[in-house]
Amino acid sequence: SADHGWRQAGAVPGQVLAGSGRALGQAHVLFPVVAPGATQATPMTYQTITQAWAPLPGAQLPSAPQAGARQADLRQVDLQQAGAPLIAAWPDGLLWTQPSADGRRTGFATAQVQANKLLLHWLDWLVIVVYLAGMIGIGLYFYLREKRNSTANFFVGGRSIPFWAAGVSLYAANTSSISFIAIPAKAFESNWQYLTNNLIAVLGLIFVAIWIVPLLRRLDLMSVFSYLETRFHPAIRMLASALCILTQIGSRMSVILFLPALAIATITGISVFWSVLLMGGFTIVYTAMGGMKAVIWTDFVQVIVKMGGAVFAIGFIVWQLNGGFGEFLAIARAEDKMHLFDFSFDMTKATVWGFVFLVLFDVVLTFPKDQVLMQRTLSTKSDREAGRSIWAFAAIMIPGGFVFYMIGTALFVYYKSHPERMNPLLPIDATFPLFIAAELPVGVTGLIIAGIFAAAMATLSGIMNSVATLISVDFYEKLSKRGSAKKSVFVAELTTVAVGLVGIGAALLLSRFDIHSLFDVSIELAGLLGGGFAGAYTLGMFTRRANSPGVAIGIGASIVLTLVIWSFRLVHPYFYLAISILLCIVIGYLASLLFPPPARSLDGLTIYRDRDPVTAAAPASP
């Protein structure tokens, strides 16, 4: 590998025919292997992650080369005399030559790897139906209970949500299907290095809870971008809001919809197309009906469902191992699968310093612009309750992170011991769904699938509601001259449906590409689309000299320069967001010095407090 150089990749269970390897899927290689004492070659797969060999049942290649034949000369051997097959790659399999009995003719034969269909039991379907019906029921309950002519009820739950419910909802929104599927796949493929992000993020959340969230909650906002209008200019608000909408739909919603659809297709046999429609459709219905209260309380139920399923999966995998927890721990340590901290200074890798850099910018400086998360804190009763919701979120983040990374390690240990149970045609991101479908007992499979639904729908509902809020509050209410609260809610309901449909289309488009890791893709897109305007909050909240022309220049320049860095692949994608924010802050502040400072009071809009009315009326100083 690029990091460790050449090293032994596992003992070969026989003699591999030279030049006959065929890549399968994203992490398997198909080889014809002649076992010791055998006369025929058996197709075997080599798993590049677990470094384990497994035979393909019911498949053999005829006419193995004679004992002692030089593998390097396989293609030069006279087929009619030696009877050695000439082997070549074939879609999902191999093609080889097969001489006739009289030696006068040579035919061709092929073999393809086919995956078994894994069908759900009726009890699994019952569990899934009960879960989906429950989500619709919560949405219907709040639809019938709440008044539809109040924007505060629909957008911020009437500002009556308890801090602990908001904190659990924050965690639900932050741990989407990316956490439930892509993170276990990442830990299965590598180790726990990415978990460093969770550990360091908690420190960032402490700062957010003390300084940032109470400041914004005191302003009684519905759209977090209202702050940018008050601090700078309406155009800055609308620009940032539009970029946020694009980021949420393009970099998050599409991935979050596609990942569980891939899992459901793996488990049930339902196509990705219908899986996306099913999940997106149910989420649209209960989100459009119930508003923010439905979002938060369904989040609460969904956290219980998905975390319960995740913990059970870990316990079941360890129980399946012959040596139990001791075998699990021994293999994980021997393969360095629990490696957590990388203190190197290589910016092309996910290191501790990269995560520190990322958390500073991604958690501390971007939290204010994240409408999906901030809308939950804005739904609490007071600025104190808003801060406490962040503390609750931080308390859940570390144990929750260990659960999802532990799943990936447990999958590695299990499939290293049972390589024949893997499907070589599936992508790496389908590893956990494969285990759910093939290994878990009846009924529990349905519960875990409900957990996959929960992981996705919790975040999807938040995105739909938040984007609908932005469109209604930042655009409809600003541009409409005859708007009313009732019309604004109606627009938000229609927008929820429209956003859901656009997200479904984006997910279906994403399904047409062969992507190695959707976890990496989501990080990359978020950095490219969402970093620029996040710096505007930093300039607004932590400086008194920044002004609207300078901030606008900073946003535009940061997006362009980050795209240049991306095009040349200069750093790891994890750095894109931080670099974009840093560029916006530096360029935006320097550009602000070219224009007059703000002349009005900034009291309550920055972390500083004006001392007296005279200071409030005077121009802001650097």
Residue pairs with C-beta under 8 A, 6 or more apart in sequence:
1 7
3 349
9 46
9 48
9 51
10 46
10 51
10 52
10 53
12 33
12 53
13 33
13 35
13 44
13 53
14 33
14 34
14 35
14 36
14 38
14 42
15 33
15 34
15 36
15 71
16 31
16 32
16 33
16 71
17 31
17 32
17 33
17 34
17 41
17 65
17 71
17 74
17 87
18 71
18 72
18 74
19 74
19 75
19 87
20 31
20 32
20 74
20 87
20 94
21 29
21 30
21 31
22 29
22 30
22 31
22 89
22 90
22 93
22 94
23 29
23 30
24 30
24 45
24 92
24 113
24 424
24 425
25 423
25 424
25 425
25 426
25 427
26 427
26 428
26 516
27 47
27 48
27 49
27 189
27 424
27 428
28 45
28 46
28 47
28 48
28 422
28 424
29 45
29 46
29 48
30 43
30 44
30 45
30 46
30 56
30 93
30 94
30 113
30 424
31 43
31 44
31 45
31 46
32 41
32 42
32 43
32 44
32 61
32 87
32 94
32 96
33 41
33 42
33 43
33 44
33 53
34 40
34 41
34 42
34 64
34 65
35 42
38 64
39 64
40 60
40 61
40 62
40 63
40 64
41 60
41 61
41 64
41 85
42 55
42 56
42 59
42 60
42 61
43 55
43 56
43 59
43 60
43 61
43 93
43 94
43 111
44 53
44 54
44 55
44 56
45 53
45 54
45 56
45 113
45 419
45 422
45 424
46 52
46 53
47 53
47 54
47 415
47 419
47 422
47 424
49 188
49 189
49 412
49 428
50 412
50 415
50 416
50 419
51 416
52 415
52 416
52 419
53 419
54 419
54 420
54 422
55 420
56 113
57 420
59 111
61 85
61 87
61 94
61 96
61 111
62 85
62 98
62 109
63 83
63 84
63 85
63 98
63 99
64 84
64 85
65 71
65 74
65 77
65 82
65 84
66 82
66 83
66 84
69 77
69 82
69 84
74 84
74 86
75 86
77 84
79 85
79 86
79 97
79 99
79 106
80 99
80 103
80 104
80 106
81 103
83 99
85 96
85 97
85 98
86 96
86 97
87 94
87 95
87 96
88 94
88 95
88 96
89 95
90 110
90 111
90 112
91 112
92 112
92 113
92 114
92 425
93 110
93 111
93 112
93 113
94 110
94 111
95 108
95 109
95 110
96 108
96 109
96 110
97 106
97 107
97 108
97 109
98 106
98 107
98 108
98 109
99 105
99 106
99 107
100 106
100 107
113 424
113 425
115 423
115 425
115 426
116 423
117 269
118 266
118 267
118 268
118 269
118 437
118 438
119 268
119 269
120 267
120 268
120 445
120 446
120 449
121 442
121 443
121 445
121 446
123 442
123 443
123 446
124 442
124 443
124 445
124 446
124 449
125 446
126 446
127 443
127 446
127 447
127 449
127 450
128 446
128 449
128 450
128 453
131 305
131 450
131 453
131 454
132 282
132 453
134 301
135 282
135 286
135 298
135 301
135 302
135 457
136 282
136 285
136 286
138 286
138 290
138 294
138 297
138 298
138 301
139 285
139 286
139 287
139 288
139 289
139 290
139 294
139 298
140 286
140 289
140 290
141 290
141 294
142 289
142 290
142 291
142 293
142 294
142 297
143 289
143 290
143 294
146 153
146 154
146 158
146 290
146 291
146 293
147 153
148 154
148 486
148 489
148 490
149 485
149 486
149 489
150 158
150 485
150 489
151 222
151 472
151 473
151 485
151 488
151 489
151 492
152 158
152 159
152 222
153 291
153 292
153 293
154 291
154 292
154 489
154 492
154 493
155 222
155 291
155 292
155 375
155 465
155 469
155 472
155 473
155 492
156 222
156 292
156 375
156 378
156 379
157 291
157 292
157 293
157 296
157 379
158 293
158 379
159 220
159 378
159 379
159 380
159 381
160 379
160 381
161 169
161 292
161 293
161 296
161 376
161 379
161 380
161 381
162 380
162 381
162 385
163 380
163 381
163 385
163 386
163 388
163 389
163 392
164 388
164 389
164 392
165 296
165 297
165 300
166 296
166 376
166 377
166 379
166 380
166 385
166 386
166 389
166 392
167 388
167 389
167 390
167 391
167 392
167 393
167 395
167 396
168 299
168 300
168 303
168 392
168 396
169 295
169 296
169 299
169 300
169 376
169 458
169 462
170 373
170 376
170 377
170 389
170 390
170 392
170 393
171 303
171 393
171 396
171 397
171 400
172 299
172 300
172 302
172 303
172 458
172 459
172 462
173 299
173 372
173 373
173 376
173 458
173 459
173 462
174 373
174 393
174 397
174 459
175 303
175 306
175 400
175 404
175 455
175 458
175 459
176 252
176 256
176 455
176 456
176 458
176 459
176 460
177 255
177 256
177 257
177 259
177 260
177 263
177 452
177 455
177 456
177 459
178 255
178 256
178 259
178 518
178 519
178 522
179 400
179 404
179 455
180 259
180 260
180 306
180 310
180 404
180 432
180 451
180 452
180 455
180 456
181 259
181 260
181 262
181 263
181 429
181 432
181 433
181 452
181 455
182 259
182 429
182 517
182 518
182 519
182 522
183 194
183 404
183 405
183 407
183 408
183 519
184 404
184 405
184 407
184 408
184 411
184 431
184 432
185 408
185 428
185 429
185 430
185 431
185 432
185 517
185 519
186 194
186 408
186 517
186 519
187 194
187 195
187 337
187 404
187 405
187 406
187 407
187 408
187 409
187 411
187 412
188 408
188 409
188 411
188 412
188 415
188 428
188 431
188 432
189 408
189 428
189 517
191 336
191 337
191 338
191 339
191 340
192 337
192 338
192 339
192 340
192 405
192 409
193 339
193 340
193 341
193 342
193 350
193 351
194 350
194 405
195 340
195 401
195 402
195 405
196 340
196 341
196 342
196 350
196 352
196 355
197 355
197 358
197 359
198 397
198 398
198 400
198 401
199 398
199 401
200 352
200 355
200 356
200 359
201 359
201 362
201 363
201 397
202 394
202 397
202 398
203 359
204 359
204 360
204 362
204 363
204 364
204 367
205 363
205 390
205 391
205 393
205 394
205 397
206 391
206 394
207 364
208 363
208 364
208 367
208 390
209 387
209 388
209 390
209 391
209 394
210 387
211 607
212 364
212 367
212 368
212 541
213 367
213 374
213 377
213 383
213 386
213 387
213 389
213 390
214 383
214 384
214 386
214 387
215 383
215 541
215 604
215 607
216 224
216 227
216 368
216 374
216 377
216 378
217 377
217 378
217 380
217 382
217 383
217 386
217 387
218 383
218 604
219 226
219 227
219 230
219 604
221 227
221 378
222 375
222 378
222 469
222 473
223 237
223 241
223 371
223 469
223 470
223 473
223 474
224 368
224 369
224 370
224 371
224 374
224 375
224 378
225 237
225 238
225 240
225 241
225 244
225 369
225 371
225 470
225 474
226 237
226 473
226 474
227 368
227 537
227 540
227 605
228 236
228 237
228 240
228 536
228 537
228 540
229 236
229 237
230 605
231 540
231 541
231 602
231 605
232 536
232 540
232 546
232 547
232 548
232 551
233 548
233 552
234 478
235 548
235 552
236 536
236 548
236 551
236 552
236 555
237 474
238 474
238 475
238 478
239 533
239 552
239 555
240 369
240 533
240 536
240 555
241 470
241 474
241 475
243 529
243 530
243 532
243 533
243 555
244 369
244 371
244 470
244 530
244 533
245 467
245 470
245 471
246 529
247 525
247 526
247 529
247 530
248 371
248 372
248 463
248 466
248 467
249 463
249 467
249 499
249 502
249 503
249 506
250 506
250 525
250 529
251 522
251 525
251 526
251 528
251 529
251 530
252 459
252 463
252 522
252 526
253 460
253 463
253 499
253 503
253 506
253 507
254 503
254 506
254 507
254 509
254 510
255 507
255 510
255 518
255 521
255 522
255 525
256 456
256 459
256 460
256 463
257 276
257 279
257 280
257 456
257 460
257 503
257 504
257 506
257 507
258 272
258 276
258 507
258 510
258 511
258 518
259 429
259 456
259 518
260 275
260 279
260 452
260 453
260 455
260 456
261 272
261 275
261 276
261 279
261 507
261 511
262 272
262 275
262 427
262 429
262 430
262 433
262 511
263 430
263 432
263 433
263 436
263 449
263 452
264 270
264 275
264 278
264 279
264 433
264 449
264 452
265 271
265 272
265 275
266 426
266 430
266 433
266 434
266 437
267 433
267 436
267 437
267 445
267 449
268 275
268 437
268 449
270 278
272 508
272 511
273 508
273 511
276 504
276 507
276 508
276 511
277 504
279 453
279 456
279 457
279 460
280 460
280 500
280 501
280 503
280 504
280 507
281 500
282 457
283 456
283 457
283 460
283 461
283 464
283 500
284 464
284 496
284 497
284 500
284 501
286 294
286 298
286 461
287 294
287 295
287 460
287 461
287 464
287 465
287 496
287 500
288 464
288 493
288 496
288 497
290 298
291 465
291 489
292 375
292 379
292 465
294 461
295 461
295 462
295 465
296 376
296 379
298 457
298 458
298 461
299 458
299 461
299 462
301 454
302 454
302 455
302 457
302 458
303 454
303 458
305 447
305 450
305 451
305 454
306 451
306 452
306 454
306 455
306 458
307 400
307 403
307 451
308 447
308 451
309 444
309 447
309 448
309 450
309 451
310 403
310 404
310 407
310 451
311 403
312 444
312 447
312 448
313 407
313 410
313 432
313 435
313 436
313 440
313 448
314 403
314 406
314 407
314 410
316 439
316 440
316 444
317 328
317 407
317 410
317 411
317 413
317 414
317 435
318 324
318 325
318 328
318 410
320 414
320 439
321 327
321 328
321 413
321 414
321 417
322 417
323 330
327 413
327 417
328 409
328 410
328 413
331 337
331 412
331 413
331 416
331 417
332 338
332 409
332 412
332 413
335 412
335 416
337 409
337 412
337 413
338 409
341 352
342 349
342 350
342 351
342 352
343 351
343 352
343 353
344 351
345 351
345 353
347 354
347 571
347 572
347 575
348 571
348 572
349 572
350 572
350 574
354 572
354 574
354 575
355 574
357 575
357 578
358 574
358 575
358 577
358 578
360 578
361 531
361 534
361 577
361 578
361 581
361 582
362 577
362 578
365 534
365 535
365 537
365 538
365 581
366 530
366 531
366 534
366 537
366 577
366 581
367 373
367 374
368 374
368 534
368 537
368 541
369 530
369 533
369 534
369 536
369 537
371 466
371 467
371 469
371 470
372 459
372 462
372 463
372 466
375 462
375 465
375 466
375 469
376 389
376 462
377 386
377 389
377 390
378 386
380 386
380 388
380 389
407 432
408 431
408 432
411 431
411 432
411 435
414 421
414 435
414 439
415 421
415 422
415 431
421 438
421 439
422 431
422 434
423 430
423 434
426 434
427 514
427 515
427 516
428 516
428 517
429 517
429 518
429 519
433 452
436 445
436 448
436 449
436 452
437 445
440 448
460 500
460 503
463 499
463 503
464 496
464 499
464 500
464 503
465 496
467 495
467 499
468 492
468 493
468 495
468 496
468 499
469 492
471 491
471 492
471 495
471 499
472 488
472 489
472 491
472 492
472 495
473 488
476 483
476 487
476 488
476 491
477 483
477 488
480 487
515 521
520 573
523 573
523 574
523 576
523 577
524 566
524 573
524 576
526 576
526 577
527 562
527 566
527 573
527 574
527 575
527 576
527 577
527 578
527 579
527 580
528 559
528 562
528 563
528 566
528 576
528 580
530 577
530 580
531 558
531 559
531 562
531 576
531 577
531 578
531 579
531 580
531 581
531 584
532 554
532 555
532 556
532 558
532 559
532 562
532 580
532 581
532 583
532 584
533 555
533 584
534 577
534 580
534 581
534 584
535 554
535 555
535 558
535 580
535 581
535 582
535 583
535 584
535 585
535 588
536 551
536 554
536 555
536 584
536 588
538 581
538 584
538 585
539 546
539 550
539 551
539 554
539 584
539 585
539 588
539 589
539 592
540 546
540 551
540 605
540 606
541 605
541 606
541 607
542 606
542 607
543 589
543 606
543 622
544 597
544 598
544 602
544 606
544 608
544 620
544 621
544 622
545 589
545 592
545 593
545 597
545 620
545 621
545 622
546 588
546 589
546 592
547 592
547 595
547 596
547 597
547 598
549 591
549 592
549 594
549 595
550 588
550 589
550 590
550 591
550 592
550 593
550 594
550 595
551 584
551 588
551 591
551 592
553 587
553 588
553 591
554 583
554 584
554 585
554 586
554 587
554 588
554 589
554 591
555 584
555 588
557 583
557 584
557 587
558 580
558 581
558 583
558 584
558 587
558 588
559 580
561 580
561 583
562 576
562 579
562 580
562 583
565 571
565 576
565 579
566 573
566 576
571 579
596 619
597 619
597 620
597 621
597 622
598 619
598 620
599 619
599 620
601 610
601 616
601 617
602 608
602 610
602 620
603 609
603 610
603 616
610 616
